[in-house]
Amino acid sequence: NVIHSQGVSQMSKSRPDLEVGPVRIPVHCFLKARRVPLPTLSKRAKGTVAHTEPIEMKVQAERSYFAIDDADGEDVPPEERTKAYRYGKELVPFAEYDATAMKYECDKC
């Protein structure tokens, strides 16, 4: 799908009369370009399963975390998860106590 703006019909901004001596010429003034906001990129799903007319519903992302070596594929509870940062191709774990130990403390604060 290509993102594009709605087509807007060209309407005159004003319709003054141009007077040159005794001659009056009707003039239409148009805008050369106007900013038109693009549609939002929020995810929407079109559902028509149980309805006769199509409706739009907002998509909600659901995340689940699994252990690599777990054969059962059960979710890892939030208490057992730790943050990790990429260092090259490896992930280096970074626990909360590491973050508090590295936090900047000033004497004046």
PyMOL commands that set and color helices and strands:
alter all, ss='L'
color gray80, all
select helices_A, chain A and resi 78-80+96-102
alter helices_A, ss='H'
color red, helices_A
select strands_A, chain A and resi 17-20+23-26+44-47+55-58+83-87+90-94
alter strands_A, ss='S'
color yellow, strands_A
deselect
rebuild
show_as cartoon
